[in-house]
Amino acid sequence: MKQQATIEVVFLTKADGGRSNPIDAEKYGCPVLVGEQGLDCRFVLSGRTRFEPGVRHKIGIAFLNPSLAQELLSEGQPIQLWEGKVIAQGIVK
């Protein structure tokens, strides 16, 4: 999967309403919220990666609808990651 954007996010801690456990995966995908719009994405990872709550992470992502993502995203734009609730907040790099 080819990386189409980079995001920098902080995963919310459980106390802040985020996940109760870190993400520990070789493959992961979730919607990226840009305002009210959700864009389905996959993380571009090189092997097993652990994303800890409360820690800032820089992540390469690929979109299932790249043309829509290109229309909506710009550098510095605020985004959120969604997993039934907001699990991370950050910006497009």
Secondary structure as GFF3:
##gff-version 3
##sequence-region A 1 93
A	DSSP	beta_strand	5	11	.	.	.	ID=ss1
A	DSSP	three_ten_helix	14	16	.	.	.	ID=ss2
A	DSSP	beta_strand	23	25	.	.	.	ID=ss3
A	DSSP	beta_strand	29	34	.	.	.	ID=ss4
A	DSSP	beta_strand	37	44	.	.	.	ID=ss5
A	DSSP	beta_strand	49	51	.	.	.	ID=ss6
A	DSSP	beta_strand	56	63	.	.	.	ID=ss7
A	DSSP	alpha_helix	66	72	.	.	.	ID=ss8
A	DSSP	beta_strand	78	82	.	.	.	ID=ss9
A	DSSP	beta_strand	86	92	.	.	.	ID=ss10
###
